[in-house]
Amino acid sequence: MPDSRPQPPPPSSPSSPSSFFGPTGPEPLLLCGARLTDGRTVDVRLGGGRIEAVGTAGSLAPDPARGGGTRVDLAGHLLLPAPAEPHSHADTALSADADGPVSYDPQDVRRRATEAALLQLGHGATALRAHVRVDDVTGLGALTAVLQVEHALRGLTELTTAAMPRVLTGAAGADGLAMLRDAVKMGASVVGGCPDLDPDPTGYVEAVLEVAAEHGVPVDLHTDTADPARLARLAAMAGGLRPGVTLSPCGGLGRLSAEAASRTADQLAAAGVTVVCLPQGGCGSVDRRGTAPVRLLRSAGVRVVAGSGALRDVSNPVGRGDPLEAAYLLASRHGLSPEDAYDAVSTSARAALGLPEVRVEAGFPAELLAVRGDRLPAALSLAYSRIVVHRGRVVTRTSAVREYCGPTTAPPAEPGRGLPRQGRGETL
């Protein structure tokens, strides 16, 4: 049976279908006839990993001084800043069907992490933060495997890792603290973890903040936030840390009284803490009941972004890892506008990861997602066909066409009026 798992696209050649993917180096790329969220239809020229020019449809041409470049027809597509994935678990992804406990054998982790990153890239996420366990069970083997995937996929997607120790306090925590420092030296670019699992949650947070301050890296903690007093202490400790502190999934805030939740949201906003909610379902590290109160947090001034959480592991066997589904749920279940919902998985998510802003304007990074459709609500509703641009080149394409058979009993169709073929503007 052919292997249906996602694979990196092959090098392009003018004589093969893979030439759709455009240049593999600095050659410019011209995206033609794309629709923007403000209703304009434009051409967008990319070069050197950035957007060089945006003009009305038909006004731009490939630069002849650089060999002309490649054209991609985006008629019928909405062009957006690419999403970013702030909360994934590369070491356990795609393990739900495994017999017995999850394997942390480095070879198994590499295979699953690679497939997961490519799946999420196909959804549109050109940057991902992967949380990886480092403890007395897995050691540093899973982290080493994910760091190898990070290197192997460079140029296709931007993968970074957050090291997650289990216990950091008391006699049992000494080894975990040493392992966390080793993880950062190896290349983990974020210090993470789950204070809820430590006998001394406050001491755990203090240890994580200390290591982060030593190395100048951000902090990303898993916590349910059901204890407002503990969260107030965390916010007070985190307020002065740069480059910043992120908490997820914070579902416990939704179970607090309105007064306590509002007070806690104000404390998080004052401390500059980012909250990553997981509308598609939680992950195995914390209590998975409920979702963070998105509107309450946003009204208090907290930066709220959305992540995927578990991708088909034991804590969510049907997790899709799709940022557009997360945005859809924020709009349909949490009352955000489509624009604010998409911002939570794109612009705000990129900011939470410390990445530069993306706009479909000249000078900005060429990190883009084209979705078939002409308006954002429709794109979030039926985002089947997608074209993903990373560092100025098309890195993956998903094409879906729905066809309908003819009715069994019906009068003859009018000339030229057959049943629709979805997504192509054609009839059967």
C-alpha positions as MATLAB code, in Angstrom:
seq = 'MPDSRPQPPPPSSPSSPSSFFGPTGPEPLLLCGARLTDGRTVDVRLGGGRIEAVGTAGSLAPDPARGGGTRVDLAGHLLLPAPAEPHSHADTALSADADGPVSYDPQDVRRRATEAALLQLGHGATALRAHVRVDDVTGLGALTAVLQVEHALRGLTELTTAAMPRVLTGAAGADGLAMLRDAVKMGASVVGGCPDLDPDPTGYVEAVLEVAAEHGVPVDLHTDTADPARLARLAAMAGGLRPGVTLSPCGGLGRLSAEAASRTADQLAAAGVTVVCLPQGGCGSVDRRGTAPVRLLRSAGVRVVAGSGALRDVSNPVGRGDPLEAAYLLASRHGLSPEDAYDAVSTSARAALGLPEVRVEAGFPAELLAVRGDRLPAALSLAYSRIVVHRGRVVTRTSAVREYCGPTTAPPAEPGRGLPRQGRGETL';
ca = [
       0.000    0.000    0.000;
       1.424    3.424   -0.865;
       2.588    5.557    2.071;
      -0.056    8.284    2.456;
       1.783   10.210    5.139;
       2.824   13.792    4.301;
       6.203   14.050    2.638;
       8.351   17.083    1.838;
       7.824   18.247   -1.747;
      10.518   17.148   -4.181;
      12.806   19.678   -5.830;
      10.956   21.546   -8.574;
      11.624   21.049  -12.240;
       9.920   22.777  -15.157;
       8.809   19.474  -16.644;
       7.091   17.964  -13.598;
       4.010   18.736  -11.494;
       6.302   19.649   -8.607;
       7.139   22.866  -10.481;
       3.949   24.239   -8.911;
       5.908   24.651   -5.710;
       7.958   27.400   -7.288;
      11.526   28.386   -6.606;
      13.685   26.510   -4.118;
      16.116   29.406   -3.758;
      16.026   33.185   -4.097;
      14.109   33.188   -7.385;
      11.096   35.537   -7.159;
       7.507   34.296   -7.035;
       4.440   36.108   -8.345;
       1.047   35.349   -6.771;
      -1.621   36.455   -9.235;
      -5.231   37.478   -8.687;
      -5.526   36.851   -4.950;
      -8.379   38.314   -2.897;
      -7.534   40.195    0.313;
      -9.771   40.516    3.349;
     -10.515   44.156    2.450;
     -12.047   42.990   -0.855;
      -9.215   43.992   -3.184;
      -7.938   41.592   -5.844;
      -4.178   41.876   -6.124;
      -0.924   40.503   -7.454;
       1.817   39.920   -4.880;
       5.484   39.612   -5.820;
       7.791   37.777   -3.407;
      11.562   37.701   -3.306;
      14.280   37.022   -0.767;
      11.747   35.610    1.671;
       9.768   38.848    1.821;
       6.895   40.578    0.050;
       8.430   42.881   -2.557;
       5.309   44.494   -4.005;
       1.518   44.386   -3.888;
      -0.472   45.826   -6.787;
      -3.880   45.590   -8.393;
      -4.517   42.367  -10.297;
      -2.628   42.348  -13.581;
      -0.353   45.252  -12.652;
       2.712   43.266  -11.591;
       4.980   41.085  -13.646;
       7.924   38.842  -12.784;
      11.228   40.689  -12.595;
      13.054   39.974  -15.896;
      16.366   40.969  -14.320;
      16.110   37.890  -12.111;
      15.028   35.384  -14.699;
      11.325   36.131  -14.585;
      10.456   33.907  -11.649;
       7.417   31.678  -11.177;
       3.727   32.578  -11.404;
       1.042   31.030   -9.210;
      -2.594   31.687  -10.081;
      -4.556   32.456   -6.920;
      -7.826   33.397   -8.572;
     -10.636   32.346   -6.262;
      -8.376   32.322   -3.200;
      -8.277   34.529   -0.118;
      -4.688   35.480    0.792;
      -3.912   35.730    4.515;
      -0.932   35.965    6.856;
       0.054   32.386    7.622;
      -1.031   30.902   10.951;
       1.441   29.881   13.644;
       0.995   26.981   16.058;
       1.890   28.015   19.637;
       1.029   24.750   21.387;
       1.823   21.325   19.974;
       3.240   18.120   21.442;
       5.673   16.709   18.911;
       6.853   13.844   21.107;
       3.386   12.306   21.606;
       1.655   13.372   18.367;
       0.023   10.639   16.264;
       0.439    8.014   18.977;
      -3.237    7.320   19.782;
      -3.290    4.079   17.793;
      -0.157    2.641   19.372;
      -0.426   -0.629   21.260;
       0.570   -0.005   24.852;
       2.326    3.064   26.265;
       3.629    5.827   24.024;
       7.062    4.992   22.669;
       9.742    7.567   23.370;
      12.310    5.731   21.314;
      14.124    8.521   19.428;
      13.425    6.933   16.053;
       9.684    6.740   16.785;
       9.637   10.316   18.073;
      11.450   11.555   14.957;
       8.975    9.820   12.673;
       5.900   11.088   14.495;
       7.255   14.603   14.985;
       8.130   14.896   11.302;
       4.707   13.720   10.178;
       2.961   15.991   12.676;
       4.923   19.063   11.611;
       4.146   18.397    7.952;
       0.451   17.862    8.704;
       0.279   21.182   10.504;
       2.255   22.859    7.742;
      -0.338   21.547    5.283;
      -3.004   23.235    7.399;
      -1.084   26.507    7.026;
       1.063   26.801   10.164;
       4.530   27.832    8.976;
       5.848   28.138   12.555;
       5.291   25.737   15.466;
       6.246   25.547   19.119;
       6.545   21.937   20.238;
       6.458   20.996   23.924;
       8.721   18.012   24.654;
       9.073   16.029   27.884;
      12.466   15.892   29.592;
      12.309   13.755   32.730;
      13.514   10.564   34.357;
      11.359    8.497   31.962;
      12.267   10.020   28.604;
      15.597   11.563   29.527;
      16.809   13.887   26.793;
      16.221   11.386   23.971;
      12.849   12.753   22.842;
      14.198   16.302   22.873;
      17.208   15.245   20.814;
      14.875   13.632   18.266;
      12.668   16.723   17.953;
      15.707   18.987   17.614;
      16.848   16.757   14.743;
      13.430   17.199   13.098;
      13.714   20.961   13.609;
      16.981   20.917   11.676;
      15.752   18.524    8.963;
      12.641   20.598    8.172;
      14.409   23.948    8.109;
      13.233   25.793    5.016;
       9.894   23.986    5.031;
       8.663   25.082    8.460;
      10.013   26.867   11.516;
       9.892   24.467   14.453;
      11.023   25.452   17.952;
      11.013   23.385   21.125;
       9.960   23.958   24.731;
      11.523   21.607   27.260;
       8.993   20.253   29.807;
      10.438   18.828   33.040;
       8.100   17.003   35.420;
       9.417   17.776   38.942;
      11.781   20.619   39.854;
      11.501   20.980   43.630;
      12.778   19.024   46.617;
      15.274   16.198   46.466;
      13.463   14.631   43.519;
      13.664   17.882   41.559;
      17.440   18.266   41.531;
      17.855   15.918   38.565;
      14.974   17.596   36.737;
      16.526   21.018   37.200;
      19.890   19.813   35.904;
      18.176   18.175   32.940;
      16.276   21.380   32.160;
      19.512   23.363   32.045;
      21.055   20.714   29.783;
      17.992   20.890   27.506;
      18.453   24.622   26.987;
      22.152   24.139   26.252;
      21.236   21.478   23.676;
      18.973   23.860   21.768;
      15.556   24.033   23.443;
      14.585   27.650   22.874;
      11.788   27.812   25.463;
      11.564   26.685   29.101;
       8.242   25.008   29.779;
       6.630   22.577   32.148;
       3.578   21.880   34.268;
       3.696   23.301   37.800;
       0.369   21.627   38.625;
       2.175   18.246   38.699;
       4.878   19.334   41.151;
       4.343   19.006   44.937;
       5.391   22.668   45.209;
       3.851   24.531   42.237;
       5.177   27.924   43.344;
       8.693   26.554   43.778;
       8.423   24.943   40.350;
       7.569   28.294   38.749;
      10.440   29.987   40.584;
      12.862   27.360   39.254;
      11.603   27.710   35.675;
      11.814   31.513   35.801;
      15.346   31.281   37.190;
      16.543   29.030   34.348;
      14.791   31.222   31.772;
      16.425   34.356   33.171;
      19.852   32.671   33.140;
      19.569   31.890   29.426;
      17.353   34.771   28.226;
      14.637   32.481   26.857;
      10.831   32.701   27.141;
       8.670   30.623   29.483;
       5.650   28.562   28.415;
       3.822   26.754   31.227;
       0.917   24.301   31.222;
      -1.530   25.079   34.005;
      -5.240   24.790   34.625;
      -5.260   28.072   36.643;
      -8.085   26.896   38.894;
      -6.366   28.407   41.972;
      -6.570   32.230   41.767;
      -4.133   32.752   44.669;
      -1.478   30.593   42.998;
      -2.042   32.336   39.688;
      -1.703   35.746   41.342;
       1.702   34.683   42.701;
       2.715   33.420   39.278;
       1.691   36.695   37.624;
       3.639   38.676   40.207;
       6.775   36.595   39.603;
       6.425   36.663   35.812;
       5.871   40.384   35.445;
       9.513   41.345   35.055;
      10.651   38.470   32.862;
      11.570   39.156   29.274;
      11.117   37.854   26.566;
       7.896   36.843   28.249;
       5.670   34.233   29.861;
       2.910   32.180   28.246;
       0.300   30.091   30.042;
      -2.014   27.430   28.634;
      -4.697   26.133   28.508;
      -6.104   27.987   31.578;
      -9.450   26.197   31.446;
      -9.796   26.567   35.218;
     -10.438   30.299   34.819;
     -13.798   29.428   33.311;
     -14.784   27.581   36.498;
     -14.071   30.510   38.829;
     -16.656   33.024   39.928;
     -17.046   36.006   37.633;
     -15.389   38.272   40.204;
     -12.388   35.984   40.765;
     -11.905   35.355   37.048;
     -12.064   39.084   36.273;
      -9.550   39.925   39.007;
      -7.192   37.204   37.778;
      -7.497   38.398   34.177;
      -6.509   41.897   35.288;
      -3.445   40.486   37.061;
      -2.380   38.546   33.960;
      -2.808   41.627   31.781;
      -0.743   43.766   34.163;
       2.037   41.153   34.139;
       2.053   40.946   30.318;
       1.310   37.216   30.370;
       0.012   35.613   27.161;
      -2.702   32.956   27.388;
      -2.905   30.156   24.818;
      -6.383   28.635   24.767;
      -7.048   25.222   23.218;
     -10.551   25.319   21.697;
     -10.056   21.985   19.892;
      -9.467   20.150   23.181;
      -6.760   20.079   25.808;
      -3.647   18.005   26.266;
      -2.638   15.344   28.728;
      -0.546   17.525   31.042;
      -3.380   19.356   32.820;
      -7.075   19.156   33.654;
      -8.883   19.262   30.304;
     -12.257   20.523   31.500;
     -13.419   23.611   29.650;
     -11.686   26.343   27.713;
     -10.228   29.600   28.938;
     -12.778   32.480   29.049;
     -11.539   34.092   25.872;
     -13.736   37.174   25.813;
     -13.146   37.965   29.486;
      -9.378   37.742   29.048;
      -9.406   39.849   25.899;
     -11.556   42.526   27.522;
      -9.009   42.743   30.357;
      -6.214   43.343   27.853;
      -4.628   39.876   27.926;
      -3.133   38.702   24.658;
      -5.111   35.537   23.875;
      -3.946   33.181   21.155;
      -5.243   29.777   20.119;
      -3.328   26.540   19.785;
      -4.177   23.008   18.752;
      -3.126   21.007   21.799;
      -3.057   17.272   21.262;
      -2.725   15.901   17.729;
      -4.204   12.393   17.750;
      -2.603   11.213   20.952;
      -4.256    9.490   23.919;
      -5.593   12.756   25.369;
      -7.364   13.655   22.102;
      -7.428   10.759   19.612;
      -9.214   12.912   17.003;
      -7.158   16.099   17.367;
      -6.630   17.730   13.983;
      -3.921   20.267   14.742;
      -5.669   22.715   12.413;
      -5.362   26.426   13.272;
      -8.315   27.305   11.047;
     -10.493   24.920   13.029;
      -9.312   26.660   16.210;
     -10.303   30.013   14.689;
     -13.651   28.582   13.580;
     -14.370   27.426   17.150;
     -13.415   30.802   18.599;
     -15.916   32.419   16.249;
     -18.712   29.849   16.510;
     -18.506   28.964   20.215;
     -16.817   31.906   21.901;
     -18.388   34.811   20.059;
     -15.297   36.329   18.449;
     -15.587   37.996   15.076;
     -14.005   36.009   12.231;
     -11.289   38.659   12.031;
     -10.425   38.454   15.751;
     -10.629   34.666   15.667;
      -8.175   34.448   12.780;
      -5.887   36.988   14.442;
      -5.657   34.622   17.432;
      -4.061   31.920   15.252;
      -2.015   34.204   13.027;
      -0.830   37.708   13.964;
      -1.215   37.311   17.736;
       0.103   33.748   17.661;
       3.207   34.899   15.799;
       3.736   37.662   18.347;
       3.431   35.133   21.173;
       6.196   33.090   19.531;
       8.427   36.138   19.165;
       8.114   36.153   15.373;
       7.890   39.277   13.208;
       4.491   40.538   12.145;
       3.112   39.509    8.758;
       0.853   41.645    6.613;
       0.104   41.330    2.911;
       2.107   44.487    2.279;
       5.508   45.232    0.784;
       8.397   44.674    3.166;
       6.765   42.059    5.379;
       7.881   38.406    5.638;
       6.448   36.156    2.929;
       4.618   33.814    5.339;
       1.231   33.407    3.686;
      -1.792   31.144    3.416;
      -4.141   31.127    0.427;
      -7.542   29.557    1.100;
     -10.186   28.987   -1.534;
     -12.952   31.523   -0.921;
     -13.584   35.228   -1.158;
     -14.386   36.187    2.460;
     -12.908   35.226    5.811;
     -16.109   33.718    7.296;
     -16.397   31.358    4.318;
     -12.704   30.474    4.589;
     -13.102   29.498    8.244;
     -16.235   27.519    7.433;
     -15.012   25.494    4.434;
     -11.245   25.804    4.327;
     -10.544   22.677    2.290;
      -8.183   23.937   -0.423;
      -5.038   25.662    0.844;
      -1.720   26.877   -0.543;
       1.036   27.635    1.977;
       3.982   29.985    1.438;
       7.002   29.894    3.736;
      10.045   32.119    3.249;
       8.751   33.243   -0.106;
       8.063   29.889   -1.748;
       5.094   27.552   -1.976;
       5.859   24.648    0.358;
       2.595   22.716    0.313;
      -0.707   22.615   -1.507;
      -3.987   20.917   -0.586;
      -6.632   20.786   -3.309;
     -10.190   19.591   -2.741;
     -12.954   19.386   -5.344;
     -16.479   18.217   -4.562;
     -18.473   16.804   -7.461;
     -22.143   15.851   -7.726;
     -23.714   13.143   -9.847;
     -26.796   13.932  -11.896;
     -30.298   13.488  -10.428;
     -32.045   10.218  -11.258;
     -35.309   11.861  -12.307;
     -35.325   15.391  -13.586;
     -36.289   17.324  -16.721;
     -33.501   17.890  -19.217;
     -31.052   20.495  -17.983;
     -30.910   23.841  -19.693;
     -27.960   24.167  -22.053;
     -24.861   25.078  -20.073;
     -26.610   24.564  -16.719;
     -25.273   21.407  -15.088;
     -24.689   20.596  -11.461;
     -21.925   22.604   -9.758;
     -18.395   21.447   -9.265;
     -17.395   22.992   -5.985;
     -14.414   25.270   -5.900;
     -13.753   25.613   -9.622;
     -16.591   27.741  -10.919;
     -17.401   24.924  -13.333;
     -20.355   22.681  -14.027;
     -20.426   18.963  -14.662;
];
